[in-house]
Structure formats: C-alpha cells, structure tokens
Amino acid sequence: MELTATGPQLLRRTNMTAILRHMRGTGVVTGSDLMGHTGLTRATVIAVCDDLIRLGWVQEIESHRFSSDNIRGRPARRFQFNHAAGAVVGIDVGAAKTTVLVADLMGRPLGKAMETFGAFEASTAERVATIDRALSEALESAGLTPSMILAVGVGVAAAVSRDGTISHGQGFWEAFDMGLQAELWQRYGWTVRIDNDANLAALAERWCGVGAGVDDLAVMLAGERIGTGLVENGRLLHGSAGGAGEAGSLELIAGVGTADGIARLARIWGTAALADGSPSTALTARGGPGGTVTAEMVFQAAAGGDAVASAILERIALRMARVVAMLGTMLNPTLVVIGGAVAASAGTLVATIERELPRWTATPPRVAVSTLGDTIVAVGAVRLALDYIEVNALDLDLAPA
C-alpha cells in the first residue's frame, strides 16, 4: 500500500501525515528510520520533520555523538512525537453519574473526576452543569487549561448514529440528548464526538484491554442493563440508526426475557431471597434497610461459600450464557468481554458461561472480563477523541504549552 503521494498538490500534506502517523506509534526515530518506513528521500524526510516541529507535533531530541545514520560520525538528528502538544477529554455520561478522563496524545491519563447527578429526572441544564463541574475538576487535576484540549469524546447510554445523532426511539435515550456538542463548543471551542457507551467500551477493550488487537469482538456492558459494542473485522458496527448491539431483543430469548444486567439481577434476586424466607444465608446479616441486598453483597456472600448467594450467581451465569450464545450465533466474535462496574466480580461467572455455551451455539466465543473497571466507557471516549485527532491533526491549531 502506498504511504505517500506523488501528486504535487498532495505531496506535502500526505507525506506529513504518513510520517506523523508512524512517529505517533514509535519512540525516538532518526531520518534513516523514517526513510525506511516511507520510502522518501532524506531531504524530504528532514524537511517534513522541520515542518512538523514548527507546527508543534514533533520534537527534536538531542543527538548522540556518533550514529550509524552518518558514517562520518556527525550526530544523526533524532525526532519523536510530541505527546504533550495537547490533550483530549473522555466523558462517560450515565444515568446516575458522569466520569471525566483527561489524557495526553498517547492516551496516558492526566486527570480524572466523577460527579453524580442529583436524579435521573434532573433537568438538562442541571445535568450539563454537573458534567461541567466534573470537567473543571478533571482539568484542574491534570494541570491543564481548556485551551490545551484538542478534542472530546462522549459516551452515552443511548443509540447513536454514525454522524453522532442520538436516537429518540426510546424515552430513556432522549434524556441523553442534551445538546452537549453545541454546549461545549460554545463554552470552550471544543470539537465533540458522541457515541454509544457500549460502542466506546468496545473501542477501549480493543485498544488497551483484554481484547487488544482482536478484530472480531463483542463487549457486553452488563451492570444495570445489557448493551453490547460490536467490532467486526476491526470495524465498529453502528447499524442504520445506531441500534447495533442494543438489547431490546433479549425479551424474545427464552431464559432471558429482559435486558437486566448482572448487578441488577443480583440485587433483585438477593432481595427476593430474603423476602421469601430462604434458608439461612449470610445475606440476612448483610441486608440493608428494609431487607435490601446489593450486588456486591451477593458476590461477597458467594465468595464466602454461602449456598443461597452461590445459587443466585449460578442462575445469573446461566442467563448470561444464553445472551453470549446469541452473540456467538448471530455475530460469531472471537471474544466476548464482560465490562462495566460489575466486571471485577463477574469473573466467577465465566466458567459456567463457557461450560454452557456449546449447548446453545455451534460457534462459542471465548469469554473474559474487562480489567478497565468502571472507567471503560471514559477510556473508549478518550480513544474516540484520539481517532479524530489522528485524522485531522494537520487542520488543528495547537495552543502554546
């Protein structure tokens, strides 16, 4: 595949893009390194690097005294991508809280903040104000000003089309159509990209999670409700209106019936076990006011050998196996990753899920749990922002550091 252009009208820009893309994924490089990668002449490589230094995307590193780059012993010029040329923001907007991550241009975290919404029924203005507070806290913790942010990614718990339009197909989705793109542009001049939360979870896993490098991947956010992000042959799937991976059809699957996630099921079934006068269980002592039980209580009791809690988790695993089997049959991914806040505990379900899969699908995928915790969507939002920068870098103005 050609990495560079020969037409004079595209030469400078295409060569700069090719060199910048290579430098972004490597460490310090010399002119010879870049010549070998691009096929360009030394004079062209050095001229392009000087252009990128002037624009702020590349730094020149002090050269060693001797180098194989020049047999006469003149130090070779050495360059590296300037990961501090700007920063990006990733925002996870959930029903109950928002999480904000600030990262450099290599995706390394610089700051983080989390704020809870007063109530899901809060007004749009109140929810935007909460997000703005979290943004300010995250920027402050990163030691950055708004002018250093080059792009923002946002994940929402709603179907989002390829062009960033939030669907109104369900009333629940409408609450996330807050005009956040326009709001952040007006306040800070930021370019904002929005996508579904499960889609961004899939981006995060394929980028830096247990699904790194897997081209056929499904990531199942399974905390309160089940939603899936789907990657097929390395391409994120959206569907015609952003509905790919939405879980409404689970109502049609025998043994499943709803899109309730692992945390919700554990809480509901744990509370019901106490109300029904189940046999002696550690959940009795752990139960909160009114006999309520949290998902964490169920997992902890099961880990301690409690029979009632263990039976609840077995029931959940059997139900999740049918969901994963549906993904295995319809989409045939190599790997299904269980992600979200519940992932840290969900590892206890994997053995049962994998045991059951051959009963329900002829193409059972591997199953794993995410290691990205409850920041998985925000990490994916960072990746979304970085993807935008990688495509549009030469059109962006970098603020002075």
Secondary structure, 3 states (H helix, E strand, C coil): CCCCCCCHHHHHHHHHHHHHHHHHCCCCEEHHHHHHHHCCCHHHHHHHHHHHHHHCCEEEECCCCCCCCCCCCCCCCEEEECCCCCEEEEEEECCCEEEEEEEECCCCEEEEEEEECCCCCCCHHHHHHHHHHHHHHHHHHHCCCHHHEEEEEEEECCCECCCCCECCCCHHHHCCCCCHHHHHHHHHCCCEEEEEHHHHHHHHHHHHCCCCCCCCEEEEEECCEEEEEEEECCEECCCCCCCCCCCHHHHHCCCCCCCECHHHHHHHHHHHHHHCCCCCCCHHHHCCHHHCCCHHHHHHHHHCCCHHHHHHHHHHHHHHHHHHHHHHHHCCCCEEEEECCCHHHHHHHHHHHHHHHHHHCCCCCEEEECCCHHHHHHHHHHHHHHHHHHHHHHHCCCCCC
